[in-house]
Amino acid sequence: MKYRKLGANGPVISTVGFGAWGISGRDWGNTDDDKSRKAIGAALEAGVTFIDTADVYGFGHSEELIREVLDGRSDRDKIVIATKAGNDFYPFRGQEHKTTPINADYSVKHLVFAAEQSLKRLNVEALDILQLHSPDLEILERDEPWTALEKLKKDGKIKHAGWSVQSFKETEQAHILERHHQLLDVIQVRYNLLERKAEEVLFPMAIKFGTGVIVRIPLLFGFLSGKFSRSATFGDNDHRRFNLSPEKLETYLKDLERCQPIFDQYPQYSMAQLSLRFCISHPACHTVIPGGKTPEQVNENIVASELDFIPFEKYNF
């Protein structure tokens, strides 16, 4: 495993992290908590020192599982946890929902409350990184989200401030980074072999300001693992029935054809490993956060950290 500083102000972390949405028990179909704990444990044993989660993942369950695994570990202080807030799920607890309801609240009151709840669930004195959870532009233009992050930093409840950029709005929202780069230590961005809009404006800006970049959806919800065909289907409690609908799968499969040369050039590595390596090969990107429901998936993913000899720049995708 290789390590890199998360931007000018961030901590040193592993270049392959652990994305903890899939283990949350919501939105990804049925999950097994015991397997999830083993997956987190496998990541830590392999040298992963960065875990990304959110308060809304499983209505707090993802954060709780992370704490359960970390409690008692001698290397606990070396593990960096990034969480997110801004979707007020608290009114929905105890209700039945096949997928997580959206209830945006980026007020100072809610973000401070949400941070305090995450502190309790993770059993820490300060959150390593708190990110605004993909708000739309209208919310980002308000003062309150930024006032909240400033307050939380000043009060010592968060060490680093972050912003998870809304999917497919990487250029439209880029000016927000320019406006708030002195406060923002980290941004999280949707980026993968087939979705590269962030390269145009946002990544050059992040390099300019020394902003840490976390890459999410690097395997496109599992599509870039090579395991889904045109006939793939997902249950009612799995968000991929929308995000990998038959129509989207058809488009992605066509787009994937242009990447085939690199898969053919390195047949000893899986499509997932090469796809992850592509993401962290960009000079703006510091870490990638694939999900992993099992130790086997985790152990496959971490290989990408070592593949820095692959010259992606020579391929014209």
C-alpha positions as a Markdown table, in Angstrom:
| # | Residue | x | y | z |
|---|---|---|---|---|
| 1 | Met | 0.0 | 0.0 | 0.0 |
| 2 | Lys | 1.2 | 3.5 | -0.8 |
| 3 | Tyr | 0.4 | 6.7 | 1.0 |
| 4 | Arg | -0.1 | 10.3 | 0.0 |
| 5 | Lys | -0.9 | 13.6 | 1.7 |
| 6 | Leu | -4.5 | 14.6 | 1.1 |
| 7 | Gly | -3.8 | 18.0 | -0.4 |
| 8 | Ala | -1.8 | 20.8 | 1.2 |
| 9 | Asn | -3.6 | 20.7 | 4.6 |
| 10 | Gly | -4.9 | 17.1 | 4.8 |
| 11 | Pro | -3.5 | 14.1 | 6.6 |
| 12 | Val | -1.3 | 11.4 | 5.0 |
| 13 | Ile | -3.6 | 8.5 | 3.9 |
| 14 | Ser | -3.6 | 5.4 | 1.8 |
| 15 | Thr | -4.1 | 5.9 | -1.9 |
| 16 | Val | -6.8 | 3.3 | -1.8 |
| 17 | Gly | -9.4 | 3.8 | 0.9 |
| 18 | Phe | -12.6 | 2.1 | 1.9 |
| 19 | Gly | -16.0 | 3.4 | 0.9 |
| 20 | Ala | -18.5 | 2.5 | 3.6 |
| 21 | Trp | -21.9 | 3.2 | 1.9 |
| 22 | Gly | -22.3 | -0.4 | 0.6 |
| 23 | Ile | -22.0 | -1.9 | 4.1 |
| 24 | Ser | -24.6 | 0.4 | 5.6 |
| 25 | Gly | -27.6 | -2.0 | 5.2 |
| 26 | Arg | -29.5 | 0.5 | 3.0 |
| 27 | Asp | -29.6 | 1.2 | -0.7 |
| 28 | Trp | -27.3 | -1.6 | -1.8 |
| 29 | Gly | -29.6 | -4.6 | -1.3 |
| 30 | Asn | -29.2 | -7.0 | 1.7 |
| 31 | Thr | -26.0 | -6.9 | 3.6 |
| 32 | Asp | -24.5 | -9.0 | 6.4 |
| 33 | Asp | -22.9 | -7.0 | 9.3 |
| 34 | Asp | -20.5 | -9.8 | 10.2 |
| 35 | Lys | -19.2 | -9.8 | 6.6 |
| 36 | Ser | -19.1 | -6.0 | 6.6 |
| 37 | Arg | -16.9 | -6.0 | 9.8 |
| 38 | Lys | -14.6 | -8.5 | 8.2 |
| 39 | Ala | -14.4 | -6.4 | 5.0 |
| 40 | Ile | -13.4 | -3.3 | 7.1 |
| 41 | Gly | -10.9 | -5.4 | 9.1 |
| 42 | Ala | -9.4 | -6.8 | 5.9 |
| 43 | Ala | -8.9 | -3.3 | 4.5 |
| 44 | Leu | -7.1 | -2.2 | 7.7 |
| 45 | Glu | -4.9 | -5.3 | 7.8 |
| 46 | Ala | -3.9 | -4.6 | 4.2 |
| 47 | Gly | -2.7 | -1.1 | 5.1 |
| 48 | Val | -5.8 | 1.0 | 4.3 |
| 49 | Thr | -5.8 | 4.1 | 6.6 |
| 50 | Phe | -8.7 | 6.0 | 5.1 |
| 51 | Ile | -12.4 | 5.2 | 5.5 |
| 52 | Asp | -15.2 | 7.4 | 3.9 |
| 53 | Thr | -18.7 | 7.2 | 5.2 |
| 54 | Ala | -21.7 | 9.5 | 5.9 |
| 55 | Asp | -24.2 | 9.9 | 8.7 |
| 56 | Val | -27.1 | 9.0 | 6.4 |
| 57 | Tyr | -25.6 | 5.7 | 5.4 |
| 58 | Gly | -27.8 | 3.2 | 7.0 |
| 59 | Phe | -29.2 | 6.0 | 9.2 |
| 60 | Gly | -25.9 | 6.0 | 11.2 |
| 61 | His | -25.3 | 2.2 | 10.9 |
| 62 | Ser | -22.2 | 2.6 | 8.7 |
| 63 | Glu | -20.5 | 4.9 | 11.3 |
| 64 | Glu | -21.5 | 2.4 | 14.1 |
| 65 | Leu | -19.9 | -0.5 | 12.2 |
| 66 | Ile | -16.7 | 1.4 | 11.7 |
| 67 | Arg | -16.5 | 2.3 | 15.4 |
| 68 | Glu | -17.1 | -1.4 | 16.3 |
| 69 | Val | -14.2 | -2.5 | 14.2 |
| 70 | Leu | -11.9 | 0.3 | 15.3 |
| 71 | Asp | -12.6 | 0.0 | 19.0 |
| 72 | Gly | -9.7 | -1.6 | 20.7 |
| 73 | Arg | -7.3 | -1.5 | 17.8 |
| 74 | Ser | -3.8 | -0.3 | 18.6 |
| 75 | Asp | -3.6 | 1.6 | 15.3 |
| 76 | Arg | -6.8 | 3.5 | 15.8 |
| 77 | Asp | -5.1 | 6.8 | 15.9 |
| 78 | Lys | -3.6 | 6.2 | 12.4 |
| 79 | Ile | -7.0 | 5.6 | 10.7 |
| 80 | Val | -8.6 | 8.7 | 9.1 |
| 81 | Ile | -12.4 | 8.8 | 8.9 |
| 82 | Ala | -14.2 | 11.2 | 6.6 |
| 83 | Thr | -18.0 | 11.5 | 7.1 |
| 84 | Lys | -20.7 | 13.7 | 5.6 |
| 85 | Ala | -23.8 | 15.6 | 6.7 |
| 86 | Gly | -26.7 | 17.5 | 5.2 |
| 87 | Asn | -29.4 | 14.9 | 4.7 |
| 88 | Asp | -31.6 | 15.0 | 7.8 |
| 89 | Phe | -32.7 | 11.4 | 8.1 |
| 90 | Tyr | -33.6 | 11.6 | 11.7 |
| 91 | Pro | -37.4 | 12.1 | 11.2 |
| 92 | Phe | -37.4 | 8.8 | 9.2 |
| 93 | Arg | -35.9 | 6.5 | 11.8 |
| 94 | Gly | -38.1 | 3.6 | 12.6 |
| 95 | Gln | -40.0 | 3.9 | 9.3 |
| 96 | Glu | -39.8 | 1.5 | 6.4 |
| 97 | His | -38.2 | 2.9 | 3.3 |
| 98 | Lys | -36.8 | 0.8 | 0.4 |
| 99 | Thr | -34.2 | 3.5 | -0.3 |
| 100 | Thr | -33.0 | 6.5 | 1.7 |
| 101 | Pro | -35.3 | 9.5 | 1.6 |
| 102 | Ile | -33.8 | 12.9 | 0.6 |
| 103 | Asn | -34.3 | 15.6 | 3.2 |
| 104 | Ala | -31.7 | 18.3 | 2.7 |
| 105 | Asp | -30.8 | 20.5 | 5.6 |
| 106 | Tyr | -27.6 | 22.5 | 5.5 |
| 107 | Ser | -28.5 | 25.0 | 8.3 |
| 108 | Val | -26.0 | 25.7 | 10.9 |
| 109 | Lys | -28.3 | 24.2 | 13.5 |
| 110 | His | -28.6 | 20.9 | 11.7 |
| 111 | Leu | -25.0 | 20.6 | 10.6 |
| 112 | Val | -23.7 | 21.2 | 14.1 |
| 113 | Phe | -26.3 | 18.7 | 15.5 |
| 114 | Ala | -25.3 | 16.1 | 12.8 |
| 115 | Ala | -21.6 | 16.5 | 13.6 |
| 116 | Glu | -22.3 | 15.9 | 17.3 |
| 117 | Gln | -24.2 | 12.7 | 16.5 |
| 118 | Ser | -21.4 | 11.5 | 14.3 |
| 119 | Leu | -18.9 | 12.2 | 17.0 |
| 120 | Lys | -20.9 | 10.0 | 19.4 |
| 121 | Arg | -21.4 | 7.1 | 16.8 |
| 122 | Leu | -17.7 | 7.1 | 15.9 |
| 123 | Asn | -16.7 | 7.6 | 19.5 |
| 124 | Val | -14.1 | 10.3 | 18.7 |
| 125 | Glu | -13.4 | 13.8 | 20.2 |
| 126 | Ala | -13.1 | 15.4 | 16.8 |
| 127 | Leu | -14.1 | 14.3 | 13.3 |
| 128 | Asp | -11.1 | 13.9 | 11.0 |
| 129 | Ile | -13.1 | 15.3 | 8.0 |
| 130 | Leu | -16.7 | 16.5 | 7.7 |
| 131 | Gln | -18.0 | 17.0 | 4.2 |
| 132 | Leu | -21.1 | 18.7 | 2.9 |
| 133 | His | -23.0 | 15.9 | 1.4 |
| 134 | Ser | -23.5 | 16.8 | -2.3 |
| 135 | Pro | -25.8 | 19.8 | -1.9 |
| 136 | Asp | -27.3 | 21.5 | -5.0 |
| 137 | Leu | -26.0 | 24.9 | -6.2 |
| 138 | Glu | -28.8 | 26.9 | -4.6 |
| 139 | Ile | -27.7 | 25.6 | -1.2 |
| 140 | Leu | -24.0 | 26.1 | -1.9 |
| 141 | Glu | -24.7 | 29.7 | -2.6 |
| 142 | Arg | -26.0 | 30.3 | 0.9 |
| 143 | Asp | -23.8 | 31.4 | 3.8 |
| 144 | Glu | -25.1 | 28.8 | 6.3 |
| 145 | Pro | -23.2 | 25.7 | 5.2 |
| 146 | Trp | -19.9 | 27.5 | 5.3 |
| 147 | Thr | -20.7 | 29.2 | 8.5 |
| 148 | Ala | -21.4 | 25.8 | 10.0 |
| 149 | Leu | -18.1 | 24.4 | 8.8 |
| 150 | Glu | -16.2 | 27.4 | 10.1 |
| 151 | Lys | -17.9 | 27.1 | 13.5 |
| 152 | Leu | -17.2 | 23.4 | 13.8 |
| 153 | Lys | -13.6 | 23.9 | 13.0 |
| 154 | Lys | -13.3 | 26.8 | 15.4 |
| 155 | Asp | -14.9 | 24.7 | 18.2 |
| 156 | Gly | -12.6 | 21.8 | 17.5 |
| 157 | Lys | -15.3 | 19.4 | 16.5 |
| 158 | Ile | -13.8 | 18.8 | 13.0 |
| 159 | Lys | -10.2 | 18.8 | 12.0 |
| 160 | His | -10.7 | 19.3 | 8.3 |
| 161 | Ala | -13.6 | 20.8 | 6.2 |
| 162 | Gly | -14.8 | 19.1 | 3.0 |
| 163 | Trp | -17.4 | 19.2 | 0.3 |
| 164 | Ser | -18.7 | 16.3 | -1.7 |
| 165 | Val | -19.4 | 17.8 | -5.2 |
| 166 | Gln | -22.8 | 16.9 | -6.6 |
| 167 | Ser | -22.6 | 14.3 | -9.4 |
| 168 | Phe | -22.6 | 15.6 | -12.9 |
| 169 | Lys | -22.2 | 19.2 | -11.6 |
| 170 | Glu | -18.4 | 19.2 | -11.5 |
| 171 | Thr | -18.1 | 22.2 | -13.8 |
| 172 | Glu | -21.2 | 24.0 | -12.9 |
| 173 | Gln | -20.2 | 24.0 | -9.2 |
| 174 | Ala | -16.5 | 24.6 | -9.6 |
| 175 | His | -16.6 | 28.3 | -8.7 |
| 176 | Ile | -17.7 | 27.2 | -5.2 |
| 177 | Leu | -14.2 | 25.8 | -4.7 |
| 178 | Glu | -12.6 | 29.0 | -5.9 |
| 179 | Arg | -14.8 | 31.0 | -3.5 |
| 180 | His | -14.2 | 28.8 | -0.4 |
| 181 | His | -10.8 | 27.2 | -1.0 |
| 182 | Gln | -9.4 | 28.8 | 2.1 |
| 183 | Leu | -11.9 | 26.9 | 4.2 |
| 184 | Leu | -12.1 | 23.7 | 2.2 |
| 185 | Asp | -9.3 | 21.2 | 2.9 |
| 186 | Val | -10.9 | 18.5 | 0.8 |
| 187 | Ile | -13.4 | 17.8 | -2.0 |
| 188 | Gln | -14.9 | 14.6 | -3.0 |
| 189 | Val | -15.7 | 14.1 | -6.7 |
| 190 | Arg | -17.4 | 11.5 | -8.9 |
| 191 | Tyr | -14.7 | 10.3 | -11.3 |
| 192 | Asn | -14.0 | 7.2 | -13.2 |
| 193 | Leu | -12.9 | 5.9 | -16.6 |
| 194 | Leu | -16.2 | 6.7 | -18.2 |
| 195 | Glu | -17.2 | 9.9 | -16.3 |
| 196 | Arg | -14.3 | 12.5 | -16.6 |
| 197 | Lys | -16.0 | 15.9 | -16.5 |
| 198 | Ala | -14.0 | 16.8 | -13.4 |
| 199 | Glu | -10.8 | 16.9 | -15.5 |
| 200 | Glu | -12.0 | 20.1 | -17.4 |
| 201 | Val | -12.2 | 22.7 | -14.7 |
| 202 | Leu | -12.5 | 21.3 | -11.2 |
| 203 | Phe | -9.2 | 19.3 | -11.1 |
| 204 | Pro | -7.0 | 22.1 | -12.4 |
| 205 | Met | -8.6 | 24.3 | -9.7 |
| 206 | Ala | -8.0 | 21.8 | -7.0 |
| 207 | Ile | -4.3 | 21.5 | -8.0 |
| 208 | Lys | -4.0 | 25.3 | -8.0 |
| 209 | Phe | -5.4 | 25.6 | -4.5 |
| 210 | Gly | -3.7 | 22.5 | -3.1 |
| 211 | Thr | -7.1 | 21.0 | -2.3 |
| 212 | Gly | -7.3 | 17.3 | -1.4 |
| 213 | Val | -9.3 | 15.2 | -3.8 |
| 214 | Ile | -11.2 | 12.0 | -2.8 |
| 215 | Val | -12.5 | 10.0 | -5.8 |
| 216 | Arg | -15.9 | 8.4 | -5.3 |
| 217 | Ile | -17.8 | 6.0 | -7.6 |
| 218 | Pro | -14.5 | 4.9 | -9.2 |
| 219 | Leu | -16.0 | 1.6 | -10.2 |
| 220 | Leu | -19.3 | 3.1 | -11.3 |
| 221 | Phe | -21.4 | 1.3 | -8.8 |
| 222 | Gly | -19.6 | -2.0 | -9.6 |
| 223 | Phe | -20.0 | -1.7 | -13.4 |
| 224 | Leu | -16.3 | -1.3 | -13.9 |
| 225 | Ser | -15.6 | -4.5 | -12.1 |
| 226 | Gly | -16.8 | -6.2 | -15.3 |
| 227 | Lys | -19.4 | -8.2 | -13.5 |
| 228 | Phe | -22.6 | -6.7 | -15.0 |
| 229 | Ser | -24.1 | -7.5 | -18.4 |
| 230 | Arg | -27.0 | -5.9 | -20.3 |
| 231 | Ser | -29.4 | -8.2 | -18.4 |
| 232 | Ala | -28.3 | -7.2 | -14.9 |
| 233 | Thr | -31.2 | -6.5 | -12.5 |
| 234 | Phe | -31.3 | -5.1 | -9.0 |
| 235 | Gly | -33.8 | -5.3 | -6.2 |
| 236 | Asp | -36.2 | -2.6 | -5.0 |
| 237 | Asn | -33.9 | -1.8 | -2.0 |
| 238 | Asp | -30.9 | -1.3 | -4.3 |
| 239 | His | -30.2 | 2.2 | -5.8 |
| 240 | Arg | -28.5 | 0.6 | -8.7 |
| 241 | Arg | -31.8 | -0.2 | -10.3 |
| 242 | Phe | -31.9 | 3.5 | -11.2 |
| 243 | Asn | -28.2 | 4.3 | -11.5 |
| 244 | Leu | -27.5 | 1.2 | -13.6 |
| 245 | Ser | -30.9 | 0.9 | -15.4 |
| 246 | Pro | -31.0 | -1.1 | -18.6 |
| 247 | Glu | -30.7 | 2.2 | -20.6 |
| 248 | Lys | -27.7 | 3.4 | -18.7 |
| 249 | Leu | -26.0 | 0.0 | -18.8 |
| 250 | Glu | -26.4 | 0.0 | -22.6 |
| 251 | Thr | -24.7 | 3.4 | -22.8 |
| 252 | Tyr | -21.9 | 2.5 | -20.4 |
| 253 | Leu | -21.2 | -0.8 | -22.3 |
| 254 | Lys | -20.7 | 1.2 | -25.5 |
| 255 | Asp | -18.5 | 3.7 | -23.8 |
| 256 | Leu | -16.4 | 1.0 | -22.3 |
| 257 | Glu | -15.3 | -0.2 | -25.7 |
| 258 | Arg | -12.8 | 2.7 | -26.0 |
| 259 | Cys | -11.0 | 1.5 | -22.8 |
| 260 | Gln | -10.5 | -2.1 | -24.0 |
| 261 | Pro | -6.9 | -1.5 | -25.2 |
| 262 | Ile | -5.6 | -1.0 | -21.6 |
| 263 | Phe | -7.5 | -4.0 | -20.4 |
| 264 | Asp | -5.9 | -6.0 | -23.2 |
| 265 | Gln | -2.5 | -4.6 | -22.4 |
| 266 | Tyr | -2.5 | -5.7 | -18.8 |
| 267 | Pro | -4.5 | -9.0 | -18.6 |
| 268 | Gln | -2.8 | -9.9 | -15.4 |
| 269 | Tyr | -4.9 | -7.3 | -13.6 |
| 270 | Ser | -8.6 | -7.1 | -13.2 |
| 271 | Met | -10.8 | -4.5 | -14.8 |
| 272 | Ala | -11.5 | -3.2 | -11.3 |
| 273 | Gln | -7.8 | -2.9 | -10.4 |
| 274 | Leu | -7.0 | -1.0 | -13.6 |
| 275 | Ser | -10.1 | 1.3 | -13.3 |
| 276 | Leu | -9.1 | 2.2 | -9.7 |
| 277 | Arg | -5.5 | 2.9 | -10.7 |
| 278 | Phe | -6.7 | 5.2 | -13.5 |
| 279 | Cys | -8.4 | 7.4 | -11.0 |
| 280 | Ile | -5.4 | 7.9 | -8.7 |
| 281 | Ser | -3.1 | 8.4 | -11.6 |
| 282 | His | -4.5 | 11.8 | -12.2 |
| 283 | Pro | -2.3 | 14.4 | -10.5 |
| 284 | Ala | -5.2 | 16.1 | -8.8 |
| 285 | Cys | -6.4 | 12.9 | -7.1 |
| 286 | His | -5.1 | 11.6 | -3.8 |
| 287 | Thr | -7.2 | 8.6 | -2.9 |
| 288 | Val | -10.0 | 6.5 | -4.2 |
| 289 | Ile | -12.8 | 5.0 | -2.2 |
| 290 | Pro | -14.2 | 1.8 | -3.7 |
| 291 | Gly | -16.8 | -0.1 | -1.6 |
| 292 | Gly | -16.2 | -3.6 | -0.5 |
| 293 | Lys | -18.8 | -5.9 | 1.0 |
| 294 | Thr | -16.4 | -8.8 | 1.5 |
| 295 | Pro | -12.7 | -9.3 | 2.3 |
| 296 | Glu | -12.2 | -10.7 | -1.2 |
| 297 | Gln | -13.4 | -7.6 | -2.8 |
| 298 | Val | -11.3 | -5.4 | -0.6 |
| 299 | Asn | -8.1 | -7.5 | -1.3 |
| 300 | Glu | -8.7 | -7.1 | -5.0 |
| 301 | Asn | -9.2 | -3.4 | -4.8 |
| 302 | Ile | -6.0 | -2.6 | -2.8 |
| 303 | Val | -3.7 | -3.9 | -5.5 |
| 304 | Ala | -4.5 | -0.7 | -7.5 |
| 305 | Ser | -2.3 | 1.3 | -5.1 |
| 306 | Glu | 0.8 | -0.4 | -6.4 |
| 307 | Leu | 0.2 | -0.1 | -10.1 |
| 308 | Asp | 1.8 | 3.3 | -10.6 |
| 309 | Phe | 3.9 | 2.0 | -13.4 |
| 310 | Ile | 1.0 | 1.9 | -15.9 |
| 311 | Pro | 1.3 | 4.9 | -18.3 |
| 312 | Phe | -2.4 | 5.9 | -18.6 |
| 313 | Glu | -1.4 | 9.1 | -20.3 |
| 314 | Lys | -0.4 | 7.2 | -23.5 |
| 315 | Tyr | -4.0 | 5.9 | -23.9 |
| 316 | Asn | -6.5 | 8.1 | -25.7 |
| 317 | Phe | -9.7 | 7.1 | -24.0 |
